[in-house]
């Protein structure tokens, strides 16, 4: 490398981002040290200062400030190691204007009296395009100016207040991607970002959060932990996932779902009106994943009501893959679903189906449904049958399992058992 021009050396070293490696390079030669200001990104790992000698006179804050301020035009900064709010304010004052990507592990969920607040310090990085925050306390509105260039916002492991989150999102008017994962403290969430295309939300708590999203460009939406969901503009929505592991999904309100390609519905209990409404609106869906255990409008769990096999597939003619858990499969296996089937009936687009079976009850009807899927889905290439926690000591369980094995041998090119 000694024979290379300075510009080439600077370019090579600018590709190094790990702070420990950068410090090592500074020790090689003066020429290498002089190339440090031309770095484009810096990464400070979580345990970077675990072995910092107390006798050196350096503190983690001092090292952070020195290394960051030494770079002329830093574009990407990732800091996982601990730092104080005063340190954050110091190095953002020197590097904030050039930063386009910033990722910080704040660890301030229990720090109520930090002055200045770590969140407030972020206003110095006004040209950010991507901001990722871990361990966030946002119970009051951060003192942010408008982040006009911010497209990507991710907040992971946070304690939030409704009004504070609303203010923060209002300060990011041009977001196209939003991720809130492992967030608690929210009861009502309003997202009004007109350019938002992808939105992933995961809320802790009782599962009774209310969500409303206003964005005409939304293409992907994943929601966990909401009971009431309203998204009126969904013309471009292609991928939709709704789950609630703690509470019940009570109400879903969506606009047109003509572009929907993937629908996932998961949770312990949904109101039947929400399930039937989603299935009705998603009549052009191509990939459907159903893992809702029970229905019912109260604390009492109820099984799914009967779903007519023929009507269901006639209502979803574009269905390409279908993954159904025990409750949905049982609902399609009611006694009269397959009597007097029109000879013109078929399931034209279905190519792959995954079925989870949890009970030997109504075994005859279930076997009839499996056989009907083979018969009417002419393009079916793969059927996976999952036998999951069959809770019965009665011989009917063994008989049912034997029937499934015979069915598997009869259709061995298509059917597999797990």
C-alpha positions in Angstrom: 0.0 0.0 0.0 3.0 2.3 0.4 3.3 2.5 -3.4 -0.4 3.5 -3.9 -1.4 7.1 -4.4 -3.0 8.9 -1.4 -6.4 9.0 -3.0 -6.4 5.2 -3.4 -5.3 4.7 0.2 -8.0 7.0 1.4 -10.6 5.2 -0.6 -9.6 1.8 0.8 -9.5 2.9 4.4 -12.8 4.8 4.0 -14.5 1.4 3.5 -13.6 0.5 7.2 -16.3 1.4 9.7 -15.7 -0.6 12.9 -14.3 1.9 15.4 -11.8 -0.7 16.8 -10.4 -1.3 13.3 -10.2 2.4 12.6 -8.2 2.9 15.9 -5.8 0.1 14.8 -5.3 1.7 11.4 -4.4 5.0 13.0 -1.4 3.2 14.7 0.0 1.9 11.5 1.5 5.1 10.1 1.0 8.8 9.9 -0.2 8.4 6.3 -2.9 6.0 7.4 -3.9 8.2 10.3 -4.2 11.2 7.9 -6.8 9.2 5.9 -9.1 8.9 8.9 -11.0 12.2 8.2 -12.1 10.7 4.9 -14.2 7.9 6.5 -17.8 7.7 5.5 -19.2 5.5 8.3 -18.4 4.6 11.9 -19.7 1.7 14.0 -19.2 1.5 17.8 -20.1 -1.9 19.1 -21.9 -2.6 22.4 -18.9 -3.8 24.4 -16.3 -1.6 22.7 -15.1 0.1 26.0 -15.4 -2.9 28.3 -11.6 -3.1 28.6 -10.9 0.7 28.6 -8.1 1.3 31.1 -9.0 3.7 33.9 -5.3 4.9 33.9 -5.5 6.1 30.4 -7.5 9.2 31.4 -9.9 8.6 28.5 -13.7 8.0 29.0 -16.0 6.4 26.5 -17.6 9.8 25.9 -14.2 11.4 25.2 -13.2 8.7 22.7 -16.6 8.9 20.9 -16.3 12.7 20.6 -12.7 12.6 19.4 -13.2 9.9 16.8 -16.5 11.3 15.4 -15.3 14.9 15.3 -12.1 13.9 13.5 -14.1 12.8 10.4 -14.8 15.6 7.9 -18.0 14.3 6.4 -19.5 11.4 8.3 -22.5 9.9 6.4 -23.4 6.9 8.6 -23.1 6.5 12.3 -24.1 3.4 14.4 -23.5 3.7 18.2 -24.5 0.7 20.4 -22.1 1.4 23.3 -23.3 3.5 26.3 -23.0 7.3 26.0 -24.4 10.3 27.8 -26.8 12.9 26.5 -24.1 15.7 26.7 -21.8 13.5 24.7 -24.5 12.9 22.1 -25.1 16.6 21.8 -21.4 17.3 21.4 -20.7 14.9 18.5 -24.0 15.6 16.7 -23.1 19.3 16.7 -20.0 18.5 14.7 -21.3 15.6 12.5 -25.0 16.1 12.4 -25.2 18.2 9.2 -23.5 15.5 7.1 -25.2 12.4 8.6 -27.8 10.6 6.4 -28.0 7.4 8.4 -28.0 7.3 12.2 -28.6 4.3 14.5 -28.4 4.7 18.3 -28.9 2.4 21.3 -30.3 5.0 23.7 -31.0 2.8 26.7 -32.9 5.7 28.3 -36.2 4.0 29.2 -35.5 4.7 32.9 -33.6 8.0 32.4 -36.3 10.6 33.2 -34.1 13.5 34.1 -31.4 13.6 31.4 -30.6 17.2 30.4 -30.5 17.6 27.5 -32.8 14.7 26.5 -31.1 12.3 24.1 -34.2 12.5 21.9 -34.0 16.3 21.9 -30.4 16.2 20.7 -31.4 14.5 17.5 -32.6 17.8 16.1 -29.0 18.6 15.2 -29.0 15.9 12.6 -31.6 17.6 10.4 -30.5 16.0 7.1 -31.1 12.4 8.1 -32.7 10.0 5.6 -32.7 7.0 8.0 -33.1 6.9 11.8 -33.0 3.8 14.0 -33.5 4.0 17.8 -33.2 1.2 20.4 -34.4 1.5 24.0 -36.4 4.7 23.7 -38.4 6.6 26.3 -40.8 9.0 24.6 -43.4 10.0 27.1 -43.3 13.7 26.1 -43.0 15.2 22.7 -39.3 15.5 21.5 -38.1 18.9 20.6 -37.6 18.2 17.0 -37.6 20.4 13.9 -39.0 18.9 10.8 -37.0 16.0 9.3 -37.8 16.7 5.6 -35.4 14.1 4.2 -36.2 11.3 6.6 -37.6 8.3 4.7 -36.9 5.5 7.2 -37.8 5.5 10.9 -37.4 2.5 13.2 -38.0 2.5 16.9 -37.4 -0.8 18.8 -38.0 -1.5 22.5 -39.8 1.7 23.5 -42.1 3.2 26.1 -44.2 5.7 24.3 -47.1 8.1 24.9 -49.8 8.6 22.3 -49.3 12.4 21.9 -45.5 12.1 21.9 -45.5 9.5 19.1 -48.0 11.6 17.1 -45.8 14.6 17.4 -42.7 12.6 16.4 -44.4 11.2 13.3 -45.7 14.7 12.4 -42.1 15.9 12.4 -41.3 13.2 9.7 -43.7 14.2 6.9 -42.0 12.3 4.1 -41.7 8.8 5.7 -41.9 5.9 3.4 -41.0 3.2 5.9 -42.0 3.0 9.6 -41.2 0.3 12.1 -42.3 0.3 15.7 -41.3 -3.0 17.4 -41.7 -4.0 21.1 -43.5 -0.7 22.0 -45.6 -0.3 25.1 -47.8 2.4 26.7 -49.9 3.2 23.6 -53.6 3.1 23.5 -54.5 5.1 20.4 -52.2 5.5 17.5 -52.9 7.8 14.6 -50.4 7.7 11.7 -51.0 10.4 9.1 -48.0 10.2 6.7 -49.2 10.5 3.1 -46.0 8.9 1.5 -45.9 5.9 3.8 -45.4 2.6 1.8 -44.4 0.1 4.4 -45.5 0.0 8.0 -44.6 -2.6 10.7 -46.2 -2.2 14.1 -45.7 -4.4 17.2 -47.4 -3.2 20.4 -47.0 -4.7 23.9 -49.8 -4.7 26.5 -53.4 -6.0 26.7 -53.8 -6.1 22.9 -56.5 -3.4 23.0 -54.7 -0.7 21.1 -56.7 1.4 18.5 -54.9 2.1 15.2 -55.8 4.4 12.3 -53.5 5.0 9.3 -54.0 7.6 6.7 -51.7 6.9 3.6 -52.9 6.5 0.1 -49.6 4.8 -1.0 -49.5 2.0 1.6 -48.2 -1.3 0.1 -47.3 -3.4 3.2 -48.9 -3.4 6.7 -48.0 -5.6 9.6 -49.9 -5.1 12.9 -49.6 -6.9 16.2 -51.5 -6.0 19.4 -54.4 -3.9 18.1 -58.1 -4.5 18.7 -59.5 -1.8 16.4 -57.8 -1.2 13.0 -58.9 1.4 10.5 -57.1 2.0 7.2 -59.4 3.7 4.7 -57.0 4.0 1.7 -55.7 0.6 0.6 -55.8 0.7 -3.2 -52.1 -0.3 -3.4 -51.9 -2.6 -0.3 -50.3 -5.9 -1.4 -49.2 -7.5 1.9 -51.4 -7.4 5.0 -50.7 -9.1 8.3 -52.9 -8.8 11.4 -52.1 -10.5 14.7 -53.1 -10.1 18.4 -51.5 -12.5 20.8 -52.8 -10.8 24.0 -56.3 -9.5 23.2 -59.1 -9.8 20.7 -59.3 -8.3 17.2 -62.8 -6.6 17.3 -63.1 -4.3 14.4 -61.3 -4.1 11.0 -62.1 -1.3 8.5 -60.2 -1.2 5.2 -60.8 0.3 1.8 -60.6 -1.5 -1.4 -58.2 -4.5 -1.3 -58.0 -5.1 -5.0 -54.2 -5.3 -5.1 -53.9 -7.6 -2.0 -51.5 -10.5 -2.7 -50.8 -11.8 0.8 -53.2 -11.8 3.9 -52.1 -13.2 7.3 -54.6 -13.4 10.1 -53.3 -14.7 13.5 -54.4 -14.6 17.1 -56.1 -16.5 19.9 -59.5 -14.9 19.4 -61.1 -12.6 16.8 -64.7 -11.4 16.7 -66.4 -13.4 13.9 -67.6 -10.2 12.3 -63.9 -9.1 11.9 -63.0 -12.5 10.4 -65.8 -12.7 7.9 -65.3 -9.1 6.9 -61.7 -9.6 6.2 -62.4 -12.7 4.1 -65.1 -10.9 2.2 -62.9 -7.9 1.5 -59.9 -10.0 0.5 -61.7 -11.8 -2.3 -58.8 -11.4 -4.7 -56.1 -12.5 -2.4 -53.5 -14.9 -3.7 -51.8 -16.1 -0.5 -53.8 -16.7 2.7 -52.5 -17.6 6.1 -55.2 -18.3 8.8 -54.2 -19.1 12.3 -57.0 -17.8 14.5 -57.8 -20.2 17.3 -61.3 -19.1 18.4 -64.0 -16.6 17.7 -66.7 -15.0 20.0 -67.6 -11.5 21.1 -67.0 -12.1 24.8 -64.4 -13.8 27.1 -66.0 -17.1 26.2 -64.2 -18.9 23.4 -66.3 -20.2 20.5 -65.4 -22.4 17.5 -65.7 -21.0 14.0 -69.2 -21.3 12.5 -69.7 -23.4 9.4 -68.0 -22.1 6.3 -69.3 -23.5 3.0 -66.5 -25.1 1.1 -67.8 -24.4 -2.3 -68.8 -20.8 -1.5 -65.5 -20.1 0.1 -63.4 -21.1 -2.9 -65.8 -19.5 -5.4 -65.4 -16.3 -3.4 -61.6 -16.5 -3.6 -60.9 -17.6 -7.2 -57.3 -16.3 -7.2 -56.1 -18.2 -4.1 -52.7 -19.7 -4.9 -51.5 -20.8 -1.5 -53.7 -21.5 1.6 -52.3 -22.2 5.1 -55.2 -23.0 7.5 -55.0 -23.9 11.1 -57.3 -26.3 12.9 -60.2 -23.9 13.5 -60.5 -22.8 9.8 -60.1 -26.4 8.6 -62.8 -27.6 10.9 -65.2 -24.9 9.8 -64.7 -26.0 6.1 -65.5 -29.6 7.1 -69.1 -29.3 8.2 -71.4 -32.2 7.3 -73.3 -30.6 4.3 -70.6 -28.5 2.7 -69.9 -31.0 -0.1 -73.3 -32.3 -1.0 -74.7 -31.7 -4.4 -71.6 -30.0 -5.8 -72.1 -28.4 -9.2 -70.1 -30.4 -11.8 -68.6 -27.1 -13.1 -67.1 -26.3 -9.7 -63.3 -26.1 -9.5 -60.6 -24.4 -7.6 -58.6 -23.0 -10.5 -55.5 -21.2 -9.0 -54.7 -23.3 -5.9 -51.3 -24.8 -6.1 -50.2 -25.3 -2.4 -52.2 -25.9 0.7 -51.0 -26.4 4.3 -53.5 -27.9 6.8 -53.0 -28.1 10.6 -55.2 -30.8 12.2 -55.7 -30.8 16.0 -58.7 -33.0 16.6 -60.1 -36.3 15.4 -63.7 -35.0 15.7 -65.7 -35.3 12.5 -63.0 -37.4 11.0 -65.2 -38.5 8.1 -66.0 -34.9 7.1 -62.3 -33.9 7.3 -61.2 -36.7 5.1 -63.9 -35.8 2.6 -62.6 -32.2 2.6 -59.0 -33.4 2.0 -60.2 -35.6 -0.9 -62.3 -32.7 -2.3 -59.2 -30.4 -2.4 -57.4 -33.0 -4.5 -60.4 -33.5 -6.7 -61.3 -29.9 -7.5 -57.9 -28.2 -7.3 -56.6 -29.5 -10.6 -53.4 -27.5 -10.4 -52.6 -28.5 -6.8 -48.9 -29.4 -6.6 -48.3 -29.7 -2.8 -50.4 -30.5 0.3 -48.8 -30.6 3.7 -50.8 -32.0 6.6 -49.6 -31.1 10.1 -50.8 -33.3 12.9 -50.5 -31.0 15.9 -51.2 -31.9 19.6 -54.0 -34.4 18.8 -55.6 -34.4 22.3 -57.4 -37.7 22.5 -56.8 -41.1 24.0 -59.7 -42.6 22.2 -59.1 -45.1 19.4 -60.6 -42.5 17.0 -57.3 -40.7 17.0 -55.5 -43.8 15.7 -58.2 -44.5 13.1 -58.1 -40.9 11.9 -54.3 -41.0 11.6 -54.5 -44.3 9.7 -57.0 -42.7 7.3 -54.6 -39.8 6.7 -51.7 -42.2 6.1 -53.8 -44.1 3.5 -54.7 -40.7 1.9 -51.0 -39.9 1.8 -50.1 -43.2 0.1 -52.8 -42.7 -2.4 -51.6 -39.2 -3.3 -47.9 -39.5 -2.6 -46.9 -37.1 -5.3 -48.7 -34.3 -3.7 -49.4 -35.1 0.0 -46.9 -35.1 2.8 -47.4 -35.4 6.6 -45.6 -33.6 9.4 
